[in-house]
Amino acid sequence: MFGSLVNGGYYGYAALGLLGAVIATYYYLKVVVTLYFPSPGEDPAEPPQVGPATLAVLTLTGIATLYLGIFPSLLTDLVKGIGIG
């Protein structure tokens, strides 16, 4: 995209796009560093305790999400069959 802008003579737009990309990269890398690299001297947080009912619900919804993501026709055929879609 930036190459097309430069080839078309739109140097200002290309510079703005690159500046935006650099700012976005800095922002997202800052989030990743904060999440995965603790500050020196900081004790790591204890993982939350999850009860069996919560674990069962999370497992079932995770399996359903994966299954419907891999086989979406199951849900789309159901919606078409009842006249919503």
PyMOL commands that set and color helices and strands:
alter all, ss='L'
color gray80, all
select helices_A, chain A and resi 2-7+11-36+52-70+73-81
alter helices_A, ss='H'
color red, helices_A
deselect
rebuild
show_as cartoon
